[in-house]
């Protein structure tokens, strides 16, 4: 305890259930074999890892048995003894087992735990190394003959999962691979004042060369960059656009292969940072890349920045809201957010800054990048110190309640005046009671009708435009940012009540009786989905003050402003943006889901 | 090296083949040569693309898994190749790195399987190569390759523990000096080496000091103790190495985690924790060093922290709350992928399981966290009353979901809610708990029973049990694991407190239940599935039963007695099946429902009434099957009685009477047997989610078992003449009758064996109807048909039930029987056959009653004394469109004495080819005397016409009535029958007498004439028709050729002269409706007969063959 994380093998299947990529790690497999031989008995012995064809057919079998690739997850009437859903736990949709049938021997070989990660058209299966007794334990669980396991009482999956960091690690491996094959291995966005978004790691690498003009680097600059975009971004971009066609283009196995051999050469993952690995692969090192004299270079920072120094922060709030407009149900508004950072600083400096707005009543959780030194919890302000990695990174995540009122308030009413005709009304007030000026980049409201088709629609918005597609009506309240920059318009939006009302004619899809029944029942719970993006102070109250003169008692040096040690002159840019997450207005006249809030 | 060099494309195919099906596929490529050698030579070629070389290396790694260990020579070659690649300035680093890795992997798998190789030079060479590479700290260009080499060494050290133990001091100094990003790899290598040293404590003085290296790094030699025998000879010498120095190394290492990647940190922890334990480092140091892991957003690091936490539980004392709340929050953080949030919940659950033993109090804390995470003020009140918070939570969860009524019952939410409910219920008595005493006390407990079973009444109005989070549907899975926790806490803490809270809720929830009954009916199948699951479990059977009791007690009185009640029938079925639940409540409900149905009945509701009535009867039937009748008697008989009297639908009324009669008259055991005969019980639909389609399924389910299945076993229809061919190929249907009269005759899948006859009608040609008779053979068992009289007696004299049972033996009558026929064979429409009435027979001891009643009975004495059979003849008229056998399905419809309608299917009747045999139709103007000669002429004409060579074959004949023309195209066939003469003649007389048109041969004529069965035909001598012998009987005994052939040596001895003699001929002419003919000319000898067959309808030959065999050989 704790055991490490090793991978015996991994497979990638396409949506036709055939294996398109597989990798086995003989060193880890060897370890498994030794462990098995030690604990083998009549029911348990070592089996070779399946070949691709065997695995594919086992996966297809499971899919057939469990109804879908993921399966039922919980014990339902179709569940079969020995299958995953027999275990009756939702996590079996992600940690699956396969029964490999060896044709010639006629014996079945249980393969568990297989991490299943579905990304685009691909199913990624990763098999981490566990100990034989874990496998035996799971085998007992999915073959139990009674009506199901009680929580916490018997041999259960939870203690197995707690005991096995390799499963957690395998998930991370699977997710990373998923991002690579789909091409989503992008760095988090950091907004700078000069340009809407700054680039990633490669930009800092190449940018540094350009600006500082160091000619010591022997290799030409352009070539590696072009090569890396060709191998990484271009390919992944193509995969992404092809994704709806379900993988008509094969994934780039060479990219994946080289990533795997760098990230987990022997099946033991050591570094899963795709941007670092691809930078090392494409750029390599030159004799100019000298290590710092006084301290060790962290493994997650293979290159050091050289060039003009600056540090950028972006505080990004995502607002989730459920508005009911009812007396008995309180509205619920939560904010989840993150602070993205990009530190273009030479050497290996420590950065510290004061973070304000950490009132514990509002901020529920606060988690940090491993590079940060975590301050003691408590208090409204905290000093964060971190040693930044290269490129864009997420410095911290937080969850909080809204410090001010909801940015968009209102109600939505829809009632059916006949079988297929409805009247609706919604009223929104934007940023009511907001003192600080915020710029709204866009704001739109969507009325989705997932099960019905909108035939015609008639409504008058007080502002903006309304259009409809087959399954939704969309009201674009604000589309043009430029138009809103004037103060007058901003005032308008601070105060104005916007109103859209109209009639809606829908077409019933008369497929089946069932469908009609469903629609009759479902129609009244429809909701309004609001999406928007704002630039301005964060709603969570989270803020970094670049030049604050506040003096705090507990700390002496670093609280005043963003400070860098060893001290350098660097510009600090901080931006804030607020976007909508699940921002839903429930139909006041219909039914809505709600959870009770705990009584005080 | 036998094989040729493979080209790049060939290699790609090799690798693909291998991945798909393993090494077995490789032979055709390699031609027996060593795969490794082939690979090595390809790897060294300059013209091969790098990408392919990388693939080859991976392929080699894969291959080493299932190939036998490589010999030392191959390994040496591999190292040579590796060296040349590493030293080559042109090869890219990617290839060098991969070559290092693959070589190490191959070495590890090969050497582990072959101990002798450890001491050999390849391993030493390999390690030396690696050491050379890593021994250049801070060197710029190849820094990543140095990292890879470190990892290779680490893997070797892991595979051969203490391999590097003697050079640990060097590793440490390298580790200290390395400052580039690959320092992580040096750190990991060092920590792994130290772990092995500390764990295994190899003997030897060489590693006594960490700071002073006594052995040079290079040349490397494998430690002696490894060569002597891995693992076995380690000497455990305490304090052999200098622990103080080791502590310094560990202190150095403990400063490193900040520089490691998350996964690097995992490996680091694996190595460092046992070392820290061994060195007895202060646990608080670990806490200081690693607490930050909990506050990163990397799930893996959190998990690692948990590992440390449990390892050093003591030093983390007081942090339980913090840890639990952090993991709890992990599951709530939206930036994580769902999986990690699920994992977080599982960790919490596992966490609880581990902690519970240590610190029960924590539960209370955690529960409050779930309620209100982060709210510190919530903690204060908790300690006073642990249970209350959980109660509130569960309660709130239930209240929250009351708004989710619109979710369909088959939604995941519902399924998961019931899963939580199930877990909650069984949580009190896990399967592993062997003692049943706790269960017993739980059942007996006054509190628990009403409480736990009330839960279901909670759930009824809730179509979803989604708590702790709101509206975010996509998080659904997450939420339900949290429910697990809630349930977990419920059962872990004192039940009293929970009960206290929940019982209070029940009052309010019942109102809700009543209000929403009609809306929650969709949930019924889910509830039923839940109950079934519990009932199916050995341990929790009692819970299922108690749920049923609760439903019986609390749900039934609340249900509205209107048409919506129909949805609840699956629950009723379960209640009616279960002996533990008193049937009275259900019966009363059904009674009231019946009254409702009767009152509501109108012209529009006819179908509904019938539908619901049938369902009610289904329940009654289930009760009859599953329960002792004594417990039911009063209630059920009342229900059935009033149904049979008042119910608007005739069929329901009849069935109710039927059941009532059974309830009263049949002893329980026999009754269950009778009812079970029908197979599946009506009303229990296997699919629990098809509520919307019940309307369609029910009628069929009800009609099937009761009628068709059982009526056929009481009323038989049989042929008067059994078919000669017991089963012909066209009749191989599974549906056959079992004749109780002649059980001995029944063998295998054979057809009916009662005498039969048929009527064939040919409208197109003659319009003539010849009918013969077939018997409807009805056999009745007394109780099959309800007797209204008896019912009445029972109603009026309930006290004299003893008499009633006596009188049951009286047989009922059935009236207005109509038999309907259908067939899939090519026959025309078959008209139905009415039988006015039919009375049951008396039992033997009650003869006088029968005699007076059985006027219309056609009694046929079949010799079975204990079973009286009553028969009526039935005649089926067929209008074949083609002469072929077939199967006629028979349906009966009838009234019983009391007006009850009986419907059903009887066993089918088979029709054979012989049923098609008719005499040829005579012209109207033919005199009676001329008939025999007309037949003979017709026979001869047809005989000639059916000869395929004949010219008549191509002539056409106008059909009678001018309705068409027909050409004769004949076919010939022969059949040799090895039967004695007399039996042949007898068979012909019995079955073919009407069709014989001519007999030739004095001896035969004499014989047949004397028997007197065949009359009115032409009798001929051989001499009277000389041409006959020549043309038609080339094999007759008189023919010279015939003698010659028989004179062959083979047969001459066997044949007895008399048997060779031709005795005579039968000429038989059969008309096959609608317009075909079948001609036989039988050439008789003493022991064999040759039948020459000609017909103008060749398909009939298939049946004729069987027929003849059956006719003569049987």
Interface residues (C-beta under 8 A of the other chain):
Chain A: X1 X2 X3 X4 X5 X19 X22 X23 X24 X25 X26 X27 X29 X30 X34 X48 X49 X51 X52 X53 X73 X74 X75 X76 X77 X88 X89 X90 X91 X93 X94 X117 X144 X146 X147 X148 X149 X150 X151 X152 X153 X154 X155 X156 X157 X158 X159 X160 X161 X162 X163 X165 X167 X168 X169 X171 X172 X175 X254 X257 X258 X261 X262 X265 X266 X268 X269 X270 X271 X272 X273 X280 X281 X284 X285 X286 X287 X288 X289 X290 X291 X292 X293 X295 X296 X297 X298 X299 X300 X301 X302 X318 X320 X322 X332 X336 X338 X360 X361 X364 X365 X366 X367 X368 X369 X370 X371 X372 X373 X374 X387 X394 X396 X397 X399 X513 X514 X517 X518 X521 X522 X524 X525 X581 X582 X584 X586 X591 X592 X593 X594 X595 X596 X597 X598 X599
Chain B: X19 X20 X21 X22 X51 X54 X55 X58 X61 X62 X64 X65 X66 X93 X94 X97 X98 X101 X104 X105 X106 X108 X109 X112 X138 X140 X141 X142 X143 X144 X148 X151 X152 X155 X159 X178 X179 X180 X181 X182 X183 X184 X185 X188 X256 X258 X259 X260 X261 X262 X263 X264 X265 X266 X267 X269 X270 X273 X292 X295 X296 X297 X298 X299 X300 X301 X303 X304 X306 X307 X308 X310 X311 X329 X332 X333 X334 X335 X337 X338 X339 X340 X342 X343 X346 X347 X348 X349 X350 X351 X352 X353 X354 X356 X371 X372 X373 X374 X375 X376 X378 X392 X393 X396 X397 X399 X400 X401 X403 X404 X405 X406 X408 X412 X415 X416 X419 X422 X423 X424 X426 X427 X428 X429 X430 X431 X432 X433 X464 X466 X467 X468 X469 X470 X471 X472 X473 X477 X480 X481 X484 X485 X487 X488 X491 X492 X529 X533 X534 X536 X537 X538 X539 X540 X688 X692
